[in-house]
Each structure stands twice: as structure tokens, then as C-alpha cells.
Amino acid sequence: MKKVFVSGDFNVLHPGHLRLLKFAKESGDYLVVGVNSDKISQKGISQDIRLESINATSYVDEAFILDVPALEYIKQNRPEIVVKGKEFANKSNAELEVISAYGGKLLFSSGEIGFSSIDLLKQEFAALNYTVEHNSSYLQRHSFDMAHLNAIIEKFSQINVLVIGDSIVDEYIICEPLGMSQEDPTIVVTPLVSDKFIGGAAIVASHAKTLGANVKFISVVGDDENFNYLDEGLKKLDIDAKLYKDTTRPTTLKQRFRANTKTLLRVNHLKQHSIATDIEEKILQDVKENIERTDLIIFSDFSYGVLSKKIIDTITTMGCEAGILMAADSQSSSQVGDISKFNNMTLVTPTEREIRLSLNDFESGLVVLSDKLVKKSQAKYVFTTLGAEGILIYNNWEDDLLTDNINALGNAVRDVSGAGDSLLTCSAMALAVGANIWQSAYLGSLASAIQVSRVGNIPIQKDELLQELE
């Protein structure tokens, strides 16, 4: 492991310091920072405060109070690389002789111009500054209020949810844009920081758990590092997960490269072949053993091989015989799914593109499309998601309005990925505890508004929904 050493007073940690620390971190494997003690610095700001600010940065692996001159530390510890500010490059540096004697390097840098702190970039993942604009006319039209919705959410803890589908790990790589290549018209970026999130059917299970339900999750994964990440995350949420390993495929990884809050490129690492027959049989046996204590089944399909025709048909038959409410989503963003393969669902939540693909109809209006899908698949309710236009609700069951629309309730959209998963989960759970179609659609829209307000798939908490209903 190549250690890098930086020392200084660091009285007020400014962008110049951050650029220097970034350069130092990228020059080796492990960055050690010595903060000059009050005895050495004598600048007025206490050593504890200065050390705290250094420890709060993302680059530093180890920081400590330096009670001796930096030269003495270097002699004793012999770091492979020592970094100093560019202003010292043309001056006499006493460290140079010592460092050269043991084969180390002395580097100088003022850091990159135009770079702001990675800590600020990391806030993109965690920020929860969403704003929701409620649709009062919709609430009045269907004769319910926030108190009704509150009561529905409180019942979520009473249900057992079974989620089955394709697991995904989402990786967000935040980049600094450097410009356009002079050789060809290519955008050039440098990666700065990355973060991973549970995705696919696994985030559906996670939403269900953090909204209060007891959750059983079944999926197929590879035998790799991303399986470990997924398994750890599900255990932290206390989800009863059965992850069947298939050595013929990796755990699906979707990478998103972002710069200045925009996604530049997505790279998917996956295989889409159907799962082996022996895994298929194990999954069906697992479902059979859990079916009696299940109140809701959610199929989360990305067409990556887990939800084969046999699995869908067999579990659907079990669900119908047991009178269990079932919901499904079959995504067709970068792949081609077919929502119509899920028959006798209480709820399906396709996008407009997904419903058109499943029916091979690119001309009919949205209501006609919903009617065609209902006739083909016998779904009770269809929520067609329309992005910024919200959702179109099609009611094939209750003696009430045939259709209605909820506009997008969130007005702080930062990342649309995961909006459909949160809608599916929350709406289906609401139906499972006795909400009507209009109430469930509204709660799902509210969950979606919260989800799109932050970057990455972060499980929606029950308290977040309740807070928006106050």
C-alpha cells in the first residue's frame, strides 16, 4: 500500500486545500494528513477544530495532530510520497534529501482548477429537499382526505408481502466534465466519487419493508461482489431474502455516469437468459411454502430471466386459488418486456411505452390502450405512468369513474429512476390493506414524488409519507 503524506496548519479549509488533498489522494493508496499542533501553528484556531475539519473530508484516510516538524515525521515513518503546495516547488525543501535517500518521491501541486469539493457532490445522493404539491381537486372528487390516507399507511404493518423478480445493483458515478475531445466529438469526464444502491425487484422489497410490511423476497443473483452488496443491504433492512446463486450470470449492475446533476451515460452489466430448471423448481417450492401467510404478491420484472413463463403462471395460479392480491410491473426502458404476460393481476403499472409495446399499438389513445390491456390480461386496475404528466388511472372493477388522472405531485425532480417501483409498491400495499383504487393511486403518486426528489434508489420510509400528509 502506497502511503501519501501531507502536512500543514489548515486553519480555514478552503477549495485550495481540497484540491491539494484530492491530488494527494490520487497519487497513492492511503492519505495521511498531519495537522500542525497549536505549539507549531500558533495561528489562533485550535488544533482540535482544525483536525475535525480535515477528518470531515472524503479524501483523508488518516489524520492526526503533528507535534514535531514534518521533517522528523518523514524521517521516522518514510511515506512513499510527500505532497506539498505548488508554491514550494521553486524553494529549498529540506525534505527532498531525506525522501530521495529512502526512494520516496516529493510532489508539488495546487490541485485542479474548477473542481469543487467531493463532499458537496456527495450531497446529491443524500439530499431530501423535496416539495410536494397536493392535488386538492382529486381528493375532493373522490371524497377522501389526508386523515383517510394516514389511516391506510398505518395498516401497512399488518400485511405480509412476497416480492419476486430481477435484482439489480445501481451504481452512480459522479464525474467532473473536462470538455470535448479535440480528436473526435466525445465528451471527456473524470470520475470523482461513486455510490451503490439496491435496485430492481430488491428496491421494491426494500420499499415494502421500510413502509412497514413484513417482506419475503425471492430473486436470482450471481456469485460475485455485487451479490455481497445486495445481500448485506437486504439483511440491514431485516428482509427475509432468498437469493438463489446462478454461476452462469453476474448480479445485474447498472452504472450511471453523471455530471452537473445530469446522467451522461448508462452501462448495464447483465445476462438475460432464463434461469435453470432446478432453480425454477426451488423458487416455486419456496413460494408454495410461504403462500398461506402472504397477503400481497408483487412481480417486479426486468426481463432478465428470473420471471419465466412457468414461474409467472404457477405463482399466479397459486395466488388466485388463495385469493391473494397480486400486482406486477414489467419494465421496458433499455430492454423489451411484456406487461400483458401477467394475467389476473389486481394492479399493473406500465409506462405508456410499455403498454404500447405489449399491445403492438402505437396509434390508439391512452384509455383505449388501457381497455385493450384489461381485455387481454384481465387486470382490475391499470396505472399508466406518464412521467411529468403523472399517471392515468383505469378502473375495470369498481362501480365508479372509468378513468382519472393524477398530475405529478413532485416539483423537485432530480432522478426519475425508481419512480415506477415506488408507485407499484405503495399503491399495491394500499390496495392490500383495503384502500380503494383512487386512494391507492394517490399514495403511490406521493411515494413516487418523494422518490424522484433524490438521486439513487433510497427506500421510502413510512414517516416520509406521513410527514407529507400532515
C-alpha positions in Angstrom: 0.0 0.0 0.0 1.5 3.3 -1.1 1.2 5.9 1.6 1.0 9.7 0.9 1.8 12.3 3.5 0.6 15.9 3.6 1.0 18.4 6.5 0.0 21.9 7.3 -1.9 24.3 9.5 -5.3 24.0 7.7 -6.7 27.0 9.6 -9.7 27.5 7.3 -10.2 24.6 5.0 -10.8 26.2 1.6 -11.1 24.9 -2.0 -7.3 25.2 -2.5 -6.7 22.7 0.4 -9.3 20.4 -1.0 -7.7 20.4 -4.5 -4.3 19.6 -2.9 -5.8 16.8 -0.8 -7.5 15.4 -3.9 -4.2 15.4 -5.8 -2.5 13.7 -2.9 -5.2 11.0 -2.5 -5.0 10.2 -6.3 -1.2 9.9 -6.0 -1.2 6.8 -3.8 -3.4 4.4 -1.9 -3.6 5.8 1.6 -3.6 9.5 2.5 -2.2 10.6 5.9 -2.5 14.2 7.0 -0.6 15.8 9.8 -2.3 18.8 11.3 0.3 21.1 12.9 -0.3 21.3 16.7 -1.1 24.5 18.5 2.5 24.5 19.6 3.8 24.5 16.0 1.0 26.6 14.3 0.2 29.4 16.8 -2.5 30.7 14.5 -5.4 31.1 16.9 -7.7 28.3 15.7 -7.4 25.3 18.0 -5.8 22.1 16.8 -9.0 20.1 17.6 -11.1 22.2 15.3 -8.6 22.1 12.5 -8.3 18.3 12.9 -12.0 17.9 12.8 -12.3 19.8 9.5 -9.7 17.6 7.9 -11.3 14.4 9.2 -14.6 15.5 7.6 -13.2 15.5 4.1 -13.7 12.5 1.8 -10.1 12.1 0.7 -8.3 11.6 4.0 -7.8 8.1 5.3 -6.0 9.1 8.5 -5.4 12.5 10.2 -3.5 13.3 13.4 -2.1 16.2 15.4 1.6 16.7 14.4 3.7 17.7 17.4 7.0 17.6 15.7 8.3 19.2 12.5 7.1 17.4 9.3 10.7 16.5 8.5 11.0 14.5 11.7 7.8 12.6 10.9 9.1 11.8 7.4 12.4 10.5 8.7 10.7 8.2 11.2 7.8 6.9 9.0 9.2 7.1 5.5 6.0 7.7 3.5 6.4 6.7 -0.2 5.1 10.1 -1.4 5.1 13.5 0.2 2.9 16.2 -1.3 3.4 20.0 -0.8 1.8 23.0 -2.4 3.0 24.3 -5.8 4.3 27.5 -4.1 7.2 25.4 -2.6 8.3 23.9 -5.9 11.0 26.6 -6.6 12.1 26.9 -3.0 14.6 24.9 -0.9 12.9 21.8 0.5 14.7 20.1 3.4 12.6 17.0 3.0 13.9 16.3 -0.5 17.2 14.8 0.5 15.6 12.6 3.2 12.9 11.4 0.9 15.3 10.7 -2.0 17.6 8.7 0.3 14.9 6.0 1.0 13.5 6.0 -2.5 10.4 8.1 -2.0 9.0 11.0 -4.1 8.3 14.6 -3.3 5.4 16.0 -5.4 4.0 19.5 -5.8 0.5 20.5 -6.8 -2.0 23.2 -6.3 -4.8 20.9 -7.5 -7.2 21.1 -10.4 -8.9 24.4 -11.3 -12.6 24.3 -11.4 -13.2 21.4 -9.0 -15.4 21.8 -6.0 -15.4 19.5 -3.0 -16.4 15.9 -3.4 -18.3 16.3 -0.1 -20.6 18.7 -2.0 -21.0 16.2 -4.8 -21.9 13.5 -2.3 -24.8 15.6 -1.1 -26.5 14.8 -4.4 -27.0 11.3 -3.1 -28.4 12.2 0.3 -30.4 15.4 -0.3 -34.0 15.1 0.6 -35.2 18.6 -0.2 -38.4 17.6 -2.0 -41.5 19.6 -2.3 -44.9 18.0 -2.9 -47.9 19.9 -4.3 -51.1 18.0 -3.3 -54.0 17.7 -5.8 -56.9 19.0 -3.7 -59.4 18.7 -6.6 -58.6 15.0 -6.9 -59.1 14.5 -3.2 -62.4 16.3 -3.3 -63.6 14.4 -6.4 -63.1 11.1 -4.7 -64.2 12.2 -1.2 -61.2 11.4 1.0 -58.7 13.5 2.8 -55.3 13.2 4.5 -56.7 11.5 7.6 -58.0 8.7 5.4 -54.6 8.2 3.8 -52.9 8.4 7.1 -55.1 5.5 8.4 -54.2 3.4 5.3 -50.5 3.8 5.9 -50.8 2.8 9.5 -52.2 -0.5 8.3 -49.1 -1.4 6.3 -47.6 -3.1 9.2 -50.4 -5.7 9.2 -49.6 -7.3 5.9 -47.1 -9.9 4.6 -45.7 -9.1 1.2 -44.0 -11.5 -1.2 -41.8 -9.8 -3.8 -40.2 -11.8 -6.7 -38.2 -10.6 -9.6 -34.9 -9.4 -11.0 -32.4 -8.0 -8.6 -30.2 -5.1 -9.7 -27.4 -3.1 -8.1 -27.4 0.6 -9.3 -24.1 2.4 -9.3 -23.9 6.2 -9.7 -20.6 7.6 -10.7 -20.3 11.3 -10.3 -17.9 12.9 -12.8 -16.2 16.2 -13.4 -16.7 17.3 -17.0 -13.4 18.2 -18.6 -14.7 19.3 -22.0 -14.8 17.9 -25.6 -12.1 15.7 -27.1 -10.2 17.5 -29.9 -9.7 14.3 -31.8 -13.4 13.3 -32.1 -16.7 14.7 -30.8 -16.6 12.9 -27.5 -17.4 14.3 -24.1 -14.5 13.8 -21.7 -15.1 13.4 -17.9 -13.1 12.2 -15.0 -14.8 10.1 -12.3 -14.8 11.6 -8.8 -17.0 9.6 -6.5 -19.4 6.7 -6.8 -22.1 5.1 -4.7 -24.2 2.0 -5.0 -27.9 1.4 -4.3 -30.2 -1.7 -4.2 -32.3 -1.7 -7.3 -34.8 -3.7 -9.4 -37.1 -6.1 -7.5 -34.8 -5.7 -4.5 -35.8 -2.0 -4.1 -39.4 -3.0 -4.4 -38.9 -5.3 -1.4 -37.0 -2.6 0.4 -39.8 -0.1 -0.1 -42.3 -2.6 1.2 -40.2 -3.2 4.3 -39.5 0.5 5.2 -43.2 1.3 4.6 -44.0 -1.2 7.4 -44.8 -4.6 5.9 -43.3 -8.0 6.7 -41.4 -8.9 3.5 -40.3 -12.1 1.8 -38.1 -11.6 -1.2 -37.1 -14.1 -3.8 -34.6 -13.5 -6.6 -31.6 -14.9 -8.6 -28.1 -13.4 -8.5 -24.6 -14.1 -9.5 -21.8 -15.3 -7.2 -19.8 -12.0 -7.1 -19.1 -8.8 -5.2 -22.4 -7.2 -6.1 -24.3 -10.2 -4.6 -22.5 -9.5 -1.3 -23.5 -5.8 -1.5 -27.1 -6.8 -2.2 -27.2 -9.5 0.5 -25.8 -7.1 3.1 -28.2 -4.3 2.2 -31.2 -6.6 2.5 -30.0 -8.0 5.8 -29.7 -4.5 7.2 -33.3 -3.9 6.4 -34.3 -7.2 8.1 -35.8 -8.6 4.9 -36.3 -12.3 4.6 -34.5 -12.8 1.4 -33.9 -16.0 -0.6 -31.2 -15.2 -3.2 -30.5 -18.1 -5.5 -27.0 -18.1 -7.0 -26.6 -18.7 -10.7 -23.0 -19.0 -11.7 -23.9 -18.5 -15.4 -24.8 -14.9 -14.8 -23.4 -11.8 -12.9 -25.6 -10.0 -10.4 -27.0 -7.3 -12.7 -25.1 -4.0 -12.3 -26.3 -0.7 -13.9 -23.9 2.1 -13.9 -24.9 5.7 -14.4 -22.3 8.3 -15.2 -23.4 11.8 -14.1 -22.0 15.3 -14.3 -23.6 18.5 -13.1 -26.7 16.6 -11.9 -27.3 15.1 -15.4 -26.9 11.5 -16.5 -24.5 11.3 -19.4 -24.3 7.5 -20.0 -25.7 4.2 -18.6 -23.7 1.0 -18.8 -25.5 -2.3 -18.0 -23.6 -5.4 -16.9 -26.0 -8.4 -17.3 -27.1 -11.6 -18.9 -30.7 -12.1 -19.9 -31.1 -15.9 -20.4 -33.7 -17.8 -18.5 -32.8 -19.4 -15.2 -32.1 -23.1 -14.9 -34.9 -25.6 -14.3 -33.5 -26.6 -10.9 -33.5 -23.0 -9.7 -37.0 -22.6 -11.1 -38.3 -25.5 -9.1 -36.6 -24.3 -5.9 -38.3 -20.9 -6.3 -41.7 -22.4 -6.8 -41.3 -24.7 -3.8 -40.3 -21.6 -1.7 -43.4 -19.7 -2.8 -45.6 -22.7 -2.1 -44.3 -22.9 1.4 -45.0 -19.2 2.0 -48.3 -18.7 0.1 -50.6 -19.3 3.1 -49.2 -16.4 5.1 -49.0 -14.0 2.1 -51.4 -11.1 1.7 -49.8 -9.5 -1.4 -47.6 -10.8 -4.2 -45.6 -8.3 -6.3 -43.9 -9.3 -9.5 -41.1 -6.9 -10.4 -40.0 -7.9 -13.9 -37.0 -6.5 -15.9 -36.9 -9.4 -18.4 -33.5 -10.6 -17.2 -34.6 -14.2 -16.8 -36.0 -14.7 -13.3 -39.7 -14.4 -14.1 -40.1 -17.3 -16.6 -43.5 -18.2 -18.0 -43.7 -21.2 -15.8 -42.9 -19.2 -12.7 -45.4 -16.4 -13.5 -48.2 -18.8 -14.4 -47.6 -21.2 -11.5 -47.4 -18.4 -8.9 -50.4 -16.6 -10.4 -52.5 -19.8 -10.2 -51.4 -20.2 -6.5 -52.3 -16.6 -5.8 -55.7 -16.8 -7.5 -56.6 -20.0 -5.6 -55.6 -18.5 -2.3 -57.4 -15.2 -3.0 -54.2 -13.2 -2.8 -54.0 -9.7 -4.2 -51.3 -9.5 -7.0 -49.5 -6.6 -8.7 -47.0 -6.5 -11.5 -44.7 -4.3 -13.4 -42.7 -5.3 -16.5 -40.1 -2.7 -17.4 -39.1 -1.9 -21.0 -36.6 1.0 -20.6 -33.4 -0.5 -22.1 -35.0 -3.9 -22.7 -38.3 -5.2 -24.0 -40.8 -6.5 -21.5 -44.4 -7.5 -21.9 -46.9 -6.4 -19.2 -49.6 -8.4 -20.8 -48.0 -11.7 -19.8 -49.2 -11.1 -16.2 -52.8 -12.3 -16.1 -55.4 -11.7 -13.4 -53.5 -9.0 -11.6 -55.3 -6.6 -9.3 -52.9 -3.9 -10.4 -50.4 -3.3 -13.2 -48.3 -0.1 -13.6 -46.8 0.1 -17.1 -45.4 3.2 -18.7 -47.0 4.4 -21.9 -44.2 2.8 -24.0 -44.5 -0.5 -22.1 -48.3 -0.7 -22.7 -47.9 0.1 -26.4 -45.1 -2.5 -26.8 -47.2 -5.2 -25.2 -50.2 -4.5 -27.5 -48.2 -3.5 -30.6 -50.4 -0.5 -30.8 -48.7 2.9 -31.4 -51.7 4.8 -32.5 -54.6 4.4 -30.0 -55.3 6.8 -27.2 -54.4 6.0 -23.6 -57.9 5.0 -22.5 -58.3 2.6 -25.5 -54.8 1.1 -24.7 -55.9 0.5 -21.1 -59.1 -1.1 -22.2 -57.2 -3.4 -24.6 -54.7 -4.4 -21.9 -57.5 -5.2 -19.5 -59.3 -7.4 -22.1 -56.0 -9.2 -22.9 -54.8 -9.8 -19.3 -57.9 -9.4 -17.1 -56.2 -6.8 -14.9 -58.6 -5.0 -12.5 -56.7 -1.7 -12.4 -54.2 -0.1 -14.8 -52.0 2.8 -13.7 -50.2 4.1 -16.8 -47.3 6.2 -15.8 -46.7 9.3 -18.0 -43.6 11.0 -16.5 -44.1 14.7 -15.8 -47.8 14.2 -16.8 -48.4 11.9 -13.8 -50.5 8.8 -14.1 -53.7 7.7 -15.9 -55.9 5.5 -13.8 -58.1 3.0 -15.5 -60.7 1.3 -13.3 -62.1 -2.0 -14.6 -63.6 -3.2 -11.3 -65.3 -0.6 -9.0 -68.7 0.8 -9.9 -67.3 4.3 -10.3 -65.5 6.5 -12.7 -63.8 4.6 -15.5 -60.7 6.8 -15.6 -59.0 9.7 -13.8 -55.6 11.4 -13.8 -53.2 12.5 -11.1 -50.6 15.0 -12.1 -47.0 14.5 -11.0 -47.1 15.6 -7.3 -43.4 16.3 -7.0 -41.9 19.5 -8.4 -38.2 18.9 -7.5 -37.3 16.1 -9.9 -33.6 15.1 -9.7 -33.6 11.4 -10.7 -36.6 9.7 -12.3 -35.1 6.2 -11.9 -37.1 4.2 -9.4 -40.3 6.3 -9.7 -42.3 3.3 -11.0 -41.0 0.9 -8.4 -42.2 3.2 -5.6 -45.6 3.7 -7.3 -46.1 0.0 -7.7 -45.1 -0.9 -4.1 -47.1 1.8 -2.3 -50.2 1.5 -4.4 -50.3 -2.3 -4.2 -49.8 -2.2 -0.4 -52.6 0.3 -0.1 -55.0 -1.9 -2.1 -53.9 -4.9 0.1 -55.0 -3.1 3.3 -58.4 -2.1 1.9 -57.9 1.2 0.2 -59.9 1.9 -3.0 -58.3 2.5 -6.4 -58.3 6.3 -6.0 -56.7 6.3 -2.6 -54.1 3.8 -3.6 -53.2 5.7 -6.8 -52.7 8.9 -4.8 -50.5 7.3 -2.2 -48.4 5.7 -5.0 -48.1 9.1 -6.7 -47.0 10.6 -3.4 -44.3 7.9 -2.9 -43.1 8.5 -6.5 -42.9 12.2 -5.9 -40.6 11.6 -2.9 -38.5 9.1 -4.8 -37.7 11.3 -7.8 -36.6 14.1 -5.5 -33.3 12.4 -4.7 -30.5 10.7 -6.6 -30.4 6.9 -6.4 -32.8 4.3 -5.1 -33.3 5.0 -1.4 -36.1 3.1 0.3 -39.1 5.3 1.2 -39.8 5.5 4.9 -43.3 5.3 6.3 -42.6 8.5 8.2 -41.8 10.3 5.0 -45.2 9.6 3.7 -46.9 10.5 7.0 -45.0 13.8 7.1 -46.3 14.8 3.7 -49.9 14.1 4.9 -49.6 16.4 8.0 
